[in-house]
Amino acid sequence: MMKEMESHRPRWAVLSISALAGVVGAALACGLMAGYTHAANGQATAASNMALQAQPSAQLLGSWTAPPFAKFKKNPIPESASSIASGHTIFTDNCEACHGTNGKGDGPTASCLNPPPANLTAAAVWKQGEGALFWKITNGHSPMPAFGQSLTKTQRWNVINYMHKNFDPAGH
């Protein structure tokens, strides 16, 4: 009976603790920021939210750089259909709320995050190298949670395979 109930839980119900903390923190920040914006300006504007989302990823990359050794780390997991499918599930459960369905940094919590989530379709993201992306997923950088403890190495590489397949503008 318990197994049956677990298999019918919505995806959001199985978020990792670190992802859940990040999403809850972002949601609280959104609520507080929206309240502050309403109090200070009389209303929140769609233009201010769009301006925050439109910040270029290259600007963010300068403030969050992986150590040089990370850039040269290669993905040991072949880009197979099963790896990509696993990566998709993990991305949906842990990353989509901020990075969005299409990886453009426009998820439902993105407008209130500072710095905003990276646009994973930007060439600058992929110029870092997959090892740098792995390092960033592992270690996090506020407001992005670290996934080194909640996801296995294989799961983190699977996410990178999924992102390569779906977001890399070079069509990896």
Secondary structure, 3 states (H helix, E strand, C coil): CHHHHHHCCCHHHHCCHHHHHHHHHHHHHHHHHHHHHHHHHCCCCHHHHHHHHCCCHHHHHHHCCCCHHHHCCCCCCCCCHHHHHHHHHHHHHHCHHHHCCCCCCCCCCHHHCCCCCCCCCCHHHHHCCHHHHHHHHHHCECCECCCCCCCCHHHHHHHHHHHHHHHCCCCC
